[in-house]
Amino acid sequence: MLYMKNLLPISIVFVFALASCGKSADKGTGAPPPKTNYSVTTIEGFVVKPSVLSESVTASGTLIPAEETELHPEASGRVVAINLPEGRKVRKGELLLKVFDEDLKTQLNKLETQLKQAEITEQRLGDLLKVKGVSQQEYDLAVLQVQTLKSEMELVRINIGKTELRAPYDGTIGLRKISPGAYVTPAAAVATIRATQSLKLDFAVPEKYSAQLRTGQTVQFTVGGSEKAYSATVQATEQSISADTRNLLVRALVRDARDLLPGSFAEVSLSLGKNLRALMIPSQCIIPQARDKKVIVSANGKANFVTIKTGVRQAGMVEITDGLSIGDTIATTGILFLRPDTPMRFSKVE
């Protein structure tokens, strides 16, 4: 009897152990649950259709004078006269600076005296030649002496002209860099003159827009500190794309430059015309990749990842230049939950 009492608890423990082992075996050898297809039902779509796109480019530019010259004297010497009115206009040919030239003037006077004597000698020998009083060679030497003296006098006059610095064109003088009595050389800049009646606008546009620029085209621009819009006309381009920036340098002539200063920063707006069949999609549809960009297109009700190329960007919209066709339906929401060939059910389509 005592033996049976001790055996009963052991039997109960053994039965529970077998039961638990059976459950574990069932779990370990059970078949996996069948795969089930899923779809994202909170997707909104957008139907690609042609629209009118006014293409424009914004670029940074700089205003430059129509002409700008750093003034240097041609001759070395002491400055004896200065006419460099800072910030004031001068006329073309007006004397701006004079270098000491008394030594050259004295040399010119000496040559003038020698020339008079040489001309008298030439005249006398010419009269003697008529009566065979001198040889032709003697008369030719006298003529050569006259011509030589005239050439030397012309050279001295040119050197005297180099002592005078004159305005190359109508313009405004900048800040003067020398004072009377200073010794100057051709390497010394004395001032800068600028023709500010008209200004030029230099700006750069990306390479892909270079073919759409033409001479005579009008651009609009603004300068810092002012909301007034100014106009400029394209004069020329560099005719070469920069290898460093892949931009094309453009120069335009400003029509009304009365309120503008050279060197000012300008924000240029360039209109490139209208595209009547541009494919525009919302910018949130685009999935940026390491090498390209993709969008999710509904193809037979399933997600298809398509590589695209983009063009002009506007507020919330991007132009598609390659990869999409008119009538394609693309996903605008739920993009993070979609995988290739995932069934797509749109809750809303624009």
RABELRA-V689190 format. One line per field, one symbol per residue. psi: psi as a letter, one per 30 degrees, with the letter a starting at -180 (. if undefined). burial: + if it has 24 or more other ideal C-beta (glycine too) atoms within 12 Angstrom, else -. Layout:
psi: ???
burial: ???
//
This chain:
psi: eeeeeffeeeeeeeeeeeeeeeeeeeeeglklkkkkklljfhkklkkklklkkjklkklklkkllekkkkkklfkkakkfkkiijkglkllkfkkekkkkgeeeeeeeeeeeeeeeeeeeeeeeeeeeeeghflleeeeeeeeeeeeeeeeeeeeeeeeeeffkjlkflkakkbkkgllkflkllffkkflkkkjgellljklklleffeffklkfkklklllkgkgkklklkkellfgkkkfefhlkkkklkkejgeglkkfkkkjkjjkgakjfhkjklkfffkjklefaklljkjjhglkjjkklklckkajflkkjfkfllkfkklkflgeffklkgkkkjkfkk.
burial: ---------------------------------------+--++++++----+-+-++++++++++-++-+++++-+++--+++-----+-----++++++--+---+--+---+--+--++--+-------------+--+--++--+---+--+---+-++++++-+-++++-+-+-----+-----+++++++-+++++++++--++-++---+++++++------++++++-+---------++++++++--+--+-+-+-+++++++-----+++++--+++-----++++++----++++-+-+++----++++--++---++++++++--+---+-+-+----
//
